Amino acid sequence: MGALGTAAVARMEQRLFWFRAMSAEDRSWVGLVAQSGVAAFVDWFKNPDRVRPAIAVEVFGTAPRELTRSVSLQQTVEMVRVVIDVVETRVQELAAPGGEQQLREAMLHYSREVAFSTAKVYARAAEARGAWDARLEALIVEALLHGDREEGLQTWSAALGWSRTPVMAVAGLLGGQDAEEVLADLRAMARRAGHDVLAGAQGDRVVVVIGVADQFGAAPISAVEPLAGLFGPGPVVVGPPVTDLYAAGRSARAAVDGLRAAPAWPDAPRPVSAADLLPERALDGDEAARRRLIQEIYLPLRGAGSPLLDTLSVYLEHASSLESTARMLFVHPNTVRYRLSRVAELTGFTPSDGRGSFALRVAVTLGRLSERD
């Protein structure tokens, strides 16, 4: 048995270039597996009462789990083939007189069991790796939502092979679906599209963090549209794009806050940007949304002078009527039109639009409340 194991390793060094490039420790483990395989075959052949050889335990159980990362499944198959070839070349001297055919048939049966056991070992390793990745992803998502900015985020993301930017978060609901199936489908579809992806479920809520593939860089929200159908019924909210995973907590929290406030806008598109839900988020108590509305709408209007802010306030109070606003301010309707166009330029929200007027009204109200002291 020792001679056969040694001969098998020597043949591997001759025929398998990648085997020669392995570390001495890994080569020694492979040699031990080869010897264990030969020993297990001899023991099984000597005991015909054993219907099925326990290959997974007797052969592969000798090697550490880390070996499945150093040696791929294809390489393992090549090594098994080399070992079988070595044993077959010595059938004449190994078999008892007249027992050559019996030995060849036993080797055929044994090699089939080796093939199945090899596949089983690597399948278990893949399952364990997949389960570990899923737990790690859920841990990262949880850390992002709770504002964890430790260096561990970068280490964990590196372990998952994360590399793409920009990064944005997506939040939706399970809607009674199986969490593991939904997460698996989201990961699979995102990776097929070329994105990096992390996903985790928290009760009925699903949060996905995506490193957007290059082809979606100009319009990152378009990367989410194919994924929206995998979530359960209800809104799907997309957080703002950020520069890297280290800053993804801001996007994740915006997406979750938007998901919480989204029922206030039943006709919202799916997916919808968290920025489009700023008024609802502000009314729901989201301090970050309130600050953005004040900083991006109210303060620019106040800084542009009282005519713009006064014109907008009167326009909103008089049912968005140009004529009524002009009469109240004693100006021409064209003056009102010009001032409202300036409001739209400064804020990005059109006063004559339903959603725009709603956001402007909430922002102006919040801005005035912020100055009451």
C-alpha positions, 0 to 999 in steps of 0.5 A: 500500500505504501509503495502504491501511494508513493508511486501515485504521488510520483506520477502526479508530479510527472503529469500534473503541472499544478501539483508541482506548484502546490506547497509542500504541506498541501502535497503531503496532504494529497499524498496521505489522501492517496495512501488512504484511498489505496488502504481503504480499497484493500480493506474493502476488497478483503472484506466482501461483507462490506457492501459500500466502502465508507470513502468519505470518512476513510479517505477524505476524512484524513485531509483538512477542510482547507484542502478543498480550497487549495485543490479544485474539484477538477484537480481532485478528479485528475488526481483520482484518475492518476491513482486509479491508473497507477493501480491498474498498471499493477493489477497483474502483480497485485492480483492472485492467480486467476483473480485479475478480472475480479480485481479490475471489477472491484476497482471499477466499483470502487472508483465509482464510489470515489467519484460520488464521494468526491462530489459529495465532499465538494458539495458539502464544502460549497454549502458550508461556504454558501452558508458562511457567505450568507451569514457574513452578508447579513452581518454586514447589512446589519452593521451598515444599518446601525452605522457601524463604520469599523474597519471590519466592514472593509475586511468582510467585503474583501472576503466576499470579493467586493470591488464595484462602485457606485454602491446603493441599497435597496429595501423591500418586503418579503410579503410572505415569501420564503426569505432564503429563496428570495435572497438566493434569487436576488443574489443570483440575478444581481450577480448575473448582471455583473453586480457585487451584492450583499443581502439580508432579511430582517423580519419581513424586510429585505435589504440588498446592497449592490455594487453597480456594474460598469454599464449601469454607472450613468443611471444606477437606479436602472440596475435595480429595476430587474430586481424589483419583481423578486421582492414581495408586494409593496414598495421597493425603495432605492437609497442614494448612490455612494462612493464605496461600501464604507459609506453604504450605511447612509444609502441603506438607512435612507432606503429603510426610512423610505420603505417605512414612509412609502405607504403615504404615497400609494402611487409611487413607482416601483422601484422608487428613489428614497430622495423622491420620498423626502416629504413622506420621510420628513412627516414620518419623523426622519431627521435626515430627510427634514435636514435635506428639505431645509438645506436643499429647498428652504435655505436656497429660496430664502437666500435668493430673496423674499420675492421668490419665497413670498411668491411660492407661499402665496401660489401654494396657498391659492390653489396654484393659480397664477392669476390669484397669486398675481392679484395678491402680490400686485404683479403681472402673471408673467412675473409670477411665472418667472419667479416660479421658474426660478424656484424650480431651478433652485430647488429641482421641484416644479411648483405646478407639479403635484409632487413638486408642490407637496415637497415645496410646501413641506420644505417651507413649513419645516424651514419656518419651524426651524427658525421659530426660536 
